[in-house]
Structures are given as structure tokens and as C-alpha cells.
Amino acid sequence: MINSLHKRVLSSIIGIPLVLMAVYYGSWFFLGLVTLVAILATMEYFLILNRHWGAHGKKFNFIRYAGYVGVFFILVTVFAKNGIEVFIVLVLLIMVYSVYFLLSFPKTNLIELCISFWGIIYIGGMSSFLILLREMEIGKTAVLLTLIGIWFYDTFAYFIGLKWGKRKMAPQLSPKKSVEGAVGGSCVVLLIAIPVALFYQLPLKGFSIIALALIVIIAAPLGDLYASALKRKLGVKDSGNLIPGHGGIIDRLDSILFTTPLVYVYLQLYH
């Protein structure tokens, strides 16, 4: 446990400053980081499918590379603020997958093909909301506070659950997550929400700040549990081992993928 904790801390010391720098500078810096992380997450996703389905050879490589290109263009077109182009990218990607299914019929596993496409929407589509959120007028602060909220929730839920956790929150999906940890992490986020928002001068009223905190404490664990359910269904424990002490990219991105779209929609409606 101590060794794992040391790895977690070391990875955070290296990774968090890089993320904060990209959030601060925004523009192409932030786009580059989000795109790199999304592509790595997509690679992990296809490696999981490869192990689960036993997919191999040129045909599966074609699906995988089409997925990388799709994720890349989703993020770039979102950054360029061309909504209709994002729709076009998705339609073209559907057409590519459909033609591939047609030409390889009846050998192609349709379920595998659909799950592959689902991964592109899950990772590329939901990651794009990080770009949209950062490009808002208060985007730098909004992204920063969203990430801080998720980090605080995850950290305190982990340590409180480790110390006092007795009731399993979802034993079939994630046996180590406890109700006590979730409650503790949620309380910490709610307690720090207004002081942190005031420190960063987020131009929102108290109710809106609490609403954002509630989004974090609801969406973050849901995103985590969804990724756990997906990994269990595909027969893996961690999405990868790229981040020492944390697992894979998807393991670190899952809460962010669920939380950011809701934060963006809320701020669009009420800011």
C-alpha cells in the first residue's frame, strides 16, 4: 500500500503542474494536452477490446486507426468552434465503420464494431467539453475549479474510505469504494467550494457555486463507476499502467469525462 501511495504522489507531483500550466495558457497548449490524453485513452480502450475480443490483424488496426483520427478531428473541430463540422466528422466516421462492416461481412463482429465506435464518442466526444469549457469567458477558472473539485473528491474519498470505510458503495463494480469515503469526499468538496471560488474570483453567486459542487460530487463517482463497470464487463481491472500508482489514462479521466459536460451545460444556462 505504501509503495502504491508513493507512486500516486510522485505521479501527481509530475502530472498536476503540467495540467495546471496547460489550463493557464489555454489555446493550443490546452488543446494539445487534451488531444494527447484523449488519444492515449483511446489507445488504452482499443487495447482492452483487443484483449477481450481477441481482435487482431489489419482489420482491427483499421478500426483502431479510424478511431484515433475520429477523436483527433472531434477535438480540433470543437476547438475551432465549428459545431456543424463536429457533426460531419461523426457522420463520416459512422459511414467509415459502416462501409468497413459491409466489406468485411460476415466476418466482422458487429458488437465489437459498435463498442469500438462507442469508445470514440465516450472519450473524444466527452473530452471535447474540456475544450468548450476552457474557451468560455470564465473558462480558465471554471476548468481549474472543476479539476480541483474532482481531485479533492477523489483524494479524500480514497483516504477516508481507507481509514473508516465499512459499507461498500458498489461491491460488484469497485469493491474498494465505500459509502463513508463517498460521503467524506462530498463533504470536503462542499466545504471548500465557496472559499476556493472566492479565492479564484469566480463571478458566480453562492447558490451557483454550491450547484457546481453538487455536480462534481454526483458526476465524478458516476463517471468512475461507469468506467469500472465497463472494465469489469471487458474483463480488466485497470485500463492500463501508464500512470504509476494510478493505473491507466482512462482510470484518471473517467470522473472528468462525466463531470465536465454537466459543468459546461450548467454555466451556459446560468452564467
ZIBELMO-V166936 format. One record per pair of residues at least 24 apart in sequence whose C-alpha atoms are under 6 Angstrom apart, sorted by sequence separation. I is the first residue (numbers start at 1). GAP is how many residues later the second one is. If there is no record, write none. Layout:
{{I & GAP} {I & GAP}}
This chain:
{{157 & 24} {157 & 25} {157 & 27} {157 & 28} {156 & 29} {224 & 30} {186 & 31} {223 & 31} {224 & 31} {153 & 32} {223 & 32} {220 & 35} {223 & 35} {219 & 39} {220 & 39} {149 & 40} {219 & 40} {216 & 43} {71 & 53} {75 & 53} {173 & 55} {173 & 56} {127 & 130} {126 & 131} {133 & 131} {129 & 132} {52 & 182} {41 & 208} {41 & 209} {7 & 237} {8 & 237} {7 & 238} {8 & 238} {4 & 241}}
